[in-house]
Amino acid sequence: MIYALDALGQMKAGEVLLVIADCPQSFRSVPEEVVKHGYELLSEPEQQGQDLYFYIRVPGSG
């Protein structure tokens, strides 16, 4: 999640970052960190095999 937060910090308002994680704890920890740092989780995590997909948006009008 550290790399994702770094990437989000360099993105413009309205842009979306796709984070792919394979750690089961990510199902809970990624959404918590997203909210904690002021970003928006666009949907519930999607699972494909062992991977979890998170769509995170930088707030603002873009």
PAZAPA-4460 file (N, C-alpha, C; in steps of 0.05 Angstrom, whole numbers, plus 32768, in hexadecimal, padded with zeros to 4 digits):
% residues 62
    n_x    n_y    n_z   ca_x   ca_y   ca_z    c_x    c_y    c_z   seq   type   mol
   8010   7FE8   8000   8000   8000   8000   8011   8019   8000     1      M     A
   802A   8017   8009   803C   802E   800A   8040   8039   7FEE     2      I     A
   8045   8027   7FDB   804A   8030   7FBF   8030   803C   7FB3     3      Y     A
   801A   8031   7FBA   8000   803C   7FB1   7FFC   8058   7FBC     4      A     A
   8002   805C   7FD5   7FFF   8077   7FE1   8011   808B   7FD3     5      L     A
   802A   8082   7FCD   803D   8094   7FBF   8032   809B   7FA4     6      D     A
   8027   8087   7F96   801C   808C   7F7B   8004   809F   7F7C     7      A     A
   7FF2   809A   7F90   7FDB   80AB   7F93   7FE2   80C8   7F99     8      L     A
   7FF7   80CC   7FA8   8001   80E7   7FAF   800A   80F6   7F96     9      G     A
   8011   80E9   7F81   801B   80F6   7F69   8006   80F8   7F53    10      Q     A
   7FEE   80EE   7F59   7FD8   80EE   7F45   7FC7   8107   7F48    11      M     A
   7FB9   810D   7F32   7FA7   8125   7F32   7F8B   811D   7F3C    12      K     A
   7F7C   8131   7F44   7F61   812D   7F4E   7F51   811F   7F38    13      A     A
   7F42   810B   7F40   7F30   80FC   7F2E   7F3D   80E3   7F21    14      G     A
   7F58   80E1   7F23   7F65   80CA   7F17   7F61   80B1   7F29    15      E     A
   7F62   809A   7F1C   7F5C   8080   7F2A   7F75   806F   7F29    16      V     A
   7F7C   8063   7F3F   7F92   8050   7F41   7F87   8034   7F46    17      L     A
   7F90   8021   7F37   7F89   8005   7F3B   7F9F   7FF8   7F4C    18      L     A
   7F98   7FEE   7F63   7FAB   7FE0   7F75   7FA4   7FC2   7F74    19      V     A
   7FB7   7FB1   7F6F   7FB3   7F94   7F6F   7FC3   7F89   7F85    20      I     A
   7FB6   7F7A   7F97   7FC3   7F6E   7FAE   7FBD   7F50   7FB0    21      A     A
   7FCF   7F41   7FBB   7FCB   7F24   7FBE   7FCB   7F1B   7FDB    22      D     A
   7FCB   7F2F   7FED   7FCB   7F29   800A   7FAE   7F2A   8014    23      C     A
   7FA4   7F15   8021   7F89   7F15   802B   7F82   7F2C   803E    24      P     A
   7F96   7F35   804D   7F91   7F4C   805F   7F8B   7F66   8051    25      Q     A
   7F93   7F67   8037   7F8E   7F7F   8028   7F71   7F85   8025    26      S     A
   7F60   7F71   8026   7F43   7F75   8023   7F39   7F89   8038    27      F     A
   7F45   7F89   804F   7F3D   7F9C   8064   7F50   7FB4   8065    28      R     A
   7F6A   7FAF   8063   7F7D   7FC5   8068   7F7E   7FDA   8052    29      S     A
   7F7B   7FD2   8039   7F7C   7FE6   8024   7F65   7FFA   8026    30      V     A
   7F4C   7FF1   8028   7F36   8005   802B   7F3A   8017   8044    31      P     A
   7F44   800C   805A   7F49   801D   8071   7F5D   8032   806C    32      E     A
   7F73   802B   805E   7F88   803F   8058   7F7F   8053   8044    33      E     A
   7F6F   804B   8031   7F64   805D   801D   7F54   8073   802A    34      V     A
   7F42   806C   803C   7F31   8080   804A   7F43   8091   805D    35      V     A
   7F55   8084   806B   7F66   8092   807E   7F76   80A8   8070    36      K     A
   7F7E   80A4   8057   7F8F   80B8   8049   7F7E   80CA   8037    37      H     A
   7F64   80C8   8038   7F52   80DB   802A   7F4C   80D4   800D    38      G     A
   7F51   80BB   8005   7F4B   80B3   7FEA   7F30   80A5   7FE9    39      Y     A
   7F26   809E   7FD2   7F0C   8091   7FCF   7F0F   8075   7FC3    40      E     A
   7F03   8062   7FD0   7F01   8047   7FC5   7EE8   8046   7FB4    41      L     A
   7EEC   8041   7F9A   7ED5   8043   7F87   7EC1   802C   7F89    42      L     A
   7ECA   8015   7F92   7EB8   7FFE   7F94   7EC4   7FEA   7FA8    43      S     A
   7EB5   7FD6   7FAE   7EBF   7FC1   7FBF   7ED6   7FB3   7FB1    44      E     A
   7EE9   7FA8   7FC0   7EFF   7F9A   7FB3   7EF4   7F83   7FA1    45      P     A
   7F01   7F80   7F8A   7EFA   7F6A   7F78   7F0E   7F54   7F7B    46      E     A
   7F05   7F3B   7F7C   7F18   7F25   7F7E   7F19   7F15   7F65    47      Q     A
   7F31   7F11   7F5B   7F36   7F00   7F43   7F4C   7EEC   7F4B    48      Q     A
   7F44   7ED4   7F4F   7F57   7EC0   7F5A   7F60   7EC9   7F75    49      G     A
   7F7A   7ECA   7F7A   7F84   7ED3   7F94   7F89   7EF1   7F95    50      Q     A
   7F85   7EFF   7F7E   7F8A   7F1C   7F7D   7F72   7F2C   7F85    51      D     A
   7F76   7F42   7F93   7F62   7F55   7F9A   7F67   7F6F   7F8A    52      L     A
   7F52   7F7A   7F7E   7F55   7F92   7F6E   7F46   7FA9   7F7C    53      Y     A
   7F54   7FBF   7F80   7F49   7FD7   7F8D   7F4B   7FEE   7F7A    54      F     A
   7F35   7FFC   7F76   7F35   8014   7F65   7F33   802C   7F78    55      Y     A
   7F48   803D   7F78   7F4B   8053   7F8B   7F4C   806D   7F7B    56      I     A
   7F3B   8080   7F83   7F39   8099   7F75   7F44   80B0   7F86    57      R     A
   7F52   80C2   7F79   7F5C   80DA   7F86   7F44   80ED   7F87    58      V     A
   7F3C   80F7   7F9F   7F25   8108   7FA0   7F29   8123   7F92    59      P     A
   7F13   812F   7F8A   7F13   8149   7F7D   7F05   8147   7F62    60      G     A
   7F02   815E   7F55   7EF3   815F   7F3C   7F02   8155   7F24    61      S     A
   7F1D   8155   7F25   7F2D   814B   7F0F   7F2C   815E   7EF9    62      G     A
***
